[in-house]
Amino acid sequence: LLSHFSSIGFWGLVNNAGISTFGETGWLPMETYEKFADVNLLGSIRTTLAFLPLLRKYKGRIVFMSSIIAYFTLGNGIYSMTKAAIEKFCDALRLEMKKFGVQVCIIQPGNYARSTKIQPPLSAEEIWSELSEEEKAVYNKEYVQERANFFNSILSEGSTNGSEVVDAMVDALTSPAPKARYMVAKLKEKALVFVCALFPTVVMDSVLSYALSK
């Protein structure tokens, strides 16, 4: 593969692969955490390392699909965890690649669940059936139903205009001066990121706790 691209040039790599699920920390088995880290984080790293020689040779671009959920989480901490990790990987890579003329960009979409279908709705019964006996002893079905309703309502509010994210990816690949980060999100979502970045953690915790209680 690398020898093929060496003859025609290799100018851009987009790391877009990702999976998502919903669930509180103790609801998910260790195997699920390992799978998410392998796909969302290590998958992007593996691909980047494989193509790094060509990207340096041709002064190419590397684009990573992150999410505003890298800044906060609302019931999908496992997904948020992987996106926060890929952000830090990109921050290190971006600085290291400057001397080679390789530019590294991060796309941070808001809620585009209805465009990507990355996260199908989950029923309370599905969630409950996967819980360990220890978790079932702590939670009840009514609580699980409330969490499922809350998360599914968020999914239903997702934008259907996925072309906005694609446009950001194209700009990152082709612009003479691409941004390090492209946040493609609604004003309300950007406001949450702003609060998370600039206010004390206790403020953000209060905001998110309020949202979760509604």
C-alpha positions as a Python dict, from the first residue, in 0.01 Angstrom:
ca = {
    (1, 'L'): (0, 0, 0),
    (2, 'L'): (270, 248, 99),
    (3, 'S'): (473, 167, -212),
    (4, 'H'): (166, 238, -429),
    (5, 'F'): (113, 581, -277),
    (6, 'S'): (484, 659, -296),
    (7, 'S'): (453, 670, -676),
    (8, 'I'): (146, 894, -696),
    (9, 'G'): (175, 1105, -380),
    (10, 'F'): (-19, 1103, -55),
    (11, 'W'): (-165, 1433, 59),
    (12, 'G'): (-431, 1380, 323),
    (13, 'L'): (-550, 1137, 587),
    (14, 'V'): (-891, 1158, 757),
    (15, 'N'): (-939, 953, 1074),
    (16, 'N'): (-1317, 929, 1093),
    (17, 'A'): (-1392, 584, 1235),
    (18, 'G'): (-1588, 588, 1560),
    (19, 'I'): (-1848, 403, 1764),
    (20, 'S'): (-2073, 528, 2043),
    (21, 'T'): (-2296, 392, 2316),
    (22, 'F'): (-2488, 513, 2619),
    (23, 'G'): (-2450, 400, 2977),
    (24, 'E'): (-2330, 502, 3321),
    (25, 'T'): (-1979, 399, 3418),
    (26, 'G'): (-2062, 78, 3605),
    (27, 'W'): (-2320, -35, 3349),
    (28, 'L'): (-2058, -117, 3086),
    (29, 'P'): (-1822, -418, 3109),
    (30, 'M'): (-1447, -383, 3071),
    (31, 'E'): (-1467, -547, 2728),
    (32, 'T'): (-1674, -253, 2604),
    (33, 'Y'): (-1420, -1, 2732),
    (34, 'E'): (-1144, -195, 2556),
    (35, 'K'): (-1340, -208, 2230),
    (36, 'F'): (-1408, 167, 2234),
    (37, 'A'): (-1046, 251, 2308),
    (38, 'D'): (-935, 18, 2029),
    (39, 'V'): (-1166, 167, 1764),
    (40, 'N'): (-1197, 534, 1858),
    (41, 'L'): (-846, 598, 1988),
    (42, 'L'): (-599, 326, 1893),
    (43, 'G'): (-755, 283, 1548),
    (44, 'S'): (-675, 644, 1462),
    (45, 'I'): (-327, 612, 1607),
    (46, 'R'): (-256, 292, 1411),
    (47, 'T'): (-366, 454, 1084),
    (48, 'T'): (-165, 768, 1154),
    (49, 'L'): (154, 578, 1230),
    (50, 'A'): (114, 366, 916),
    (51, 'F'): (92, 671, 688),
    (52, 'L'): (325, 906, 875),
    (53, 'P'): (626, 845, 647),
    (54, 'L'): (424, 944, 339),
    (55, 'L'): (259, 1239, 513),
    (56, 'R'): (601, 1375, 608),
    (57, 'K'): (738, 1314, 257),
    (58, 'Y'): (454, 1500, 83),
    (59, 'K'): (387, 1759, 357),
    (60, 'G'): (31, 1635, 385),
    (61, 'R'): (-262, 1695, 620),
    (62, 'I'): (-404, 1478, 897),
    (63, 'V'): (-765, 1531, 1004),
    (64, 'F'): (-917, 1373, 1315),
    (65, 'M'): (-1284, 1345, 1401),
    (66, 'S'): (-1332, 1449, 1762),
    (67, 'S'): (-1648, 1590, 1922),
    (68, 'I'): (-1761, 1864, 2157),
    (69, 'I'): (-1828, 1572, 2391),
    (70, 'A'): (-1452, 1572, 2453),
    (71, 'Y'): (-1522, 1866, 2689),
    (72, 'F'): (-1817, 1725, 2885),
    (73, 'T'): (-2037, 1419, 2908),
    (74, 'L'): (-2409, 1357, 2940),
    (75, 'G'): (-2453, 985, 2989),
    (76, 'N'): (-2193, 865, 2737),
    (77, 'G'): (-1870, 900, 2928),
    (78, 'I'): (-1711, 610, 2739),
    (79, 'Y'): (-1739, 801, 2409),
    (80, 'S'): (-1632, 1127, 2574),
    (81, 'M'): (-1326, 955, 2718),
    (82, 'T'): (-1202, 842, 2376),
    (83, 'K'): (-1259, 1184, 2219),
    (84, 'A'): (-1073, 1364, 2498),
    (85, 'A'): (-782, 1122, 2448),
    (86, 'I'): (-768, 1174, 2071),
    (87, 'E'): (-762, 1551, 2128),
    (88, 'K'): (-447, 1520, 2337),
    (89, 'F'): (-288, 1286, 2084),
    (90, 'C'): (-357, 1547, 1814),
    (91, 'D'): (-216, 1831, 2026),
    (92, 'A'): (114, 1646, 2059),
    (93, 'L'): (116, 1539, 1694),
    (94, 'R'): (36, 1889, 1563),
    (95, 'L'): (338, 2040, 1740),
    (96, 'E'): (570, 1758, 1636),
    (97, 'M'): (466, 1772, 1269),
    (98, 'K'): (523, 2147, 1224),
    (99, 'K'): (891, 2095, 1141),
    (100, 'F'): (791, 1861, 856),
    (101, 'G'): (527, 2092, 710),
    (102, 'V'): (249, 1848, 803),
    (103, 'Q'): (-65, 2012, 939),
    (104, 'V'): (-295, 1842, 1190),
    (105, 'C'): (-660, 1945, 1225),
    (106, 'I'): (-937, 1840, 1462),
    (107, 'I'): (-1307, 1846, 1371),
    (108, 'Q'): (-1536, 1892, 1673),
    (109, 'P'): (-1897, 1828, 1570),
    (110, 'G'): (-2191, 1887, 1798),
    (111, 'N'): (-2491, 1655, 1795),
    (112, 'Y'): (-2525, 1505, 1447),
    (113, 'A'): (-2670, 1174, 1565),
    (114, 'R'): (-2955, 1187, 1311),
    (115, 'S'): (-2706, 1237, 1028),
    (116, 'T'): (-2449, 974, 1119),
    (117, 'K'): (-2663, 709, 1293),
    (118, 'I'): (-2355, 654, 1511),
    (119, 'Q'): (-2581, 591, 1810),
    (120, 'P'): (-2913, 408, 1770),
    (121, 'P'): (-3182, 470, 2034),
    (122, 'L'): (-3161, 232, 2330),
    (123, 'S'): (-3457, 91, 2518),
    (124, 'A'): (-3459, 57, 2895),
    (125, 'E'): (-3510, -318, 2855),
    (126, 'E'): (-3197, -350, 2641),
    (127, 'I'): (-2993, -161, 2898),
    (128, 'W'): (-3137, -350, 3195),
    (129, 'S'): (-3075, -691, 3040),
    (130, 'E'): (-2704, -609, 3003),
    (131, 'L'): (-2652, -492, 3362),
    (132, 'S'): (-2460, -707, 3607),
    (133, 'E'): (-2640, -833, 3916),
    (134, 'E'): (-2439, -586, 4126),
    (135, 'E'): (-2563, -292, 3916),
    (136, 'K'): (-2922, -419, 3923),
    (137, 'A'): (-2901, -421, 4302),
    (138, 'V'): (-2804, -51, 4301),
    (139, 'Y'): (-3032, 85, 4028),
    (140, 'N'): (-3393, 12, 3941),
    (141, 'K'): (-3579, -11, 3611),
    (142, 'E'): (-3748, 325, 3663),
    (143, 'Y'): (-3411, 501, 3684),
    (144, 'V'): (-3282, 319, 3377),
    (145, 'Q'): (-3599, 420, 3191),
    (146, 'E'): (-3547, 786, 3285),
    (147, 'R'): (-3185, 777, 3164),
    (148, 'A'): (-3284, 604, 2840),
    (149, 'N'): (-3559, 859, 2774),
    (150, 'F'): (-3316, 1144, 2843),
    (151, 'F'): (-3045, 1011, 2615),
    (152, 'N'): (-3285, 917, 2336),
    (153, 'S'): (-3432, 1267, 2347),
    (154, 'I'): (-3084, 1409, 2292),
    (155, 'L'): (-3036, 1179, 1993),
    (156, 'S'): (-3368, 1295, 1845),
    (157, 'E'): (-3248, 1657, 1858),
    (158, 'G'): (-2942, 1585, 1644),
    (159, 'S'): (-2888, 1786, 1327),
    (160, 'T'): (-2965, 1621, 993),
    (161, 'N'): (-2730, 1855, 805),
    (162, 'G'): (-2420, 1639, 810),
    (163, 'S'): (-2278, 1830, 512),
    (164, 'E'): (-2168, 2099, 760),
    (165, 'V'): (-1918, 1855, 908),
    (166, 'V'): (-1806, 1738, 565),
    (167, 'D'): (-1745, 2101, 463),
    (168, 'A'): (-1517, 2144, 766),
    (169, 'M'): (-1325, 1830, 672),
    (170, 'V'): (-1279, 1956, 315),
    (171, 'D'): (-1157, 2294, 441),
    (172, 'A'): (-910, 2122, 673),
    (173, 'L'): (-772, 1925, 379),
    (174, 'T'): (-761, 2200, 118),
    (175, 'S'): (-738, 2543, 283),
    (176, 'P'): (-402, 2723, 248),
    (177, 'A'): (-429, 2803, 620),
    (178, 'P'): (-643, 2539, 793),
    (179, 'K'): (-761, 2582, 1150),
    (180, 'A'): (-621, 2362, 1425),
    (181, 'R'): (-979, 2305, 1542),
    (182, 'Y'): (-1313, 2328, 1362),
    (183, 'M'): (-1607, 2339, 1601),
    (184, 'V'): (-1921, 2262, 1403),
    (185, 'A'): (-2202, 2294, 1657),
    (186, 'K'): (-2515, 2481, 1758),
    (187, 'L'): (-2484, 2796, 1968),
    (188, 'K'): (-2618, 2612, 2275),
    (189, 'E'): (-2352, 2344, 2236),
    (190, 'K'): (-2075, 2600, 2192),
    (191, 'A'): (-2197, 2775, 2507),
    (192, 'L'): (-2156, 2449, 2704),
    (193, 'V'): (-1800, 2416, 2577),
    (194, 'F'): (-1734, 2780, 2671),
    (195, 'V'): (-1860, 2723, 3026),
    (196, 'C'): (-1658, 2402, 3056),
    (197, 'A'): (-1337, 2568, 2934),
    (198, 'L'): (-1352, 2892, 3130),
    (199, 'F'): (-1550, 2830, 3448),
    (200, 'P'): (-1455, 2624, 3756),
    (201, 'T'): (-1546, 2257, 3736),
    (202, 'V'): (-1809, 2302, 4007),
    (203, 'V'): (-2001, 2536, 3775),
    (204, 'M'): (-2000, 2289, 3486),
    (205, 'D'): (-2099, 2007, 3719),
    (206, 'S'): (-2397, 2215, 3835),
    (207, 'V'): (-2504, 2286, 3478),
    (208, 'L'): (-2480, 1922, 3374),
    (209, 'S'): (-2646, 1795, 3692),
    (210, 'Y'): (-2936, 2031, 3623),
    (211, 'A'): (-2962, 1907, 3264),
    (212, 'L'): (-2958, 1544, 3379),
    (213, 'S'): (-3233, 1610, 3632),
    (214, 'K'): (-3475, 1755, 3376),
}
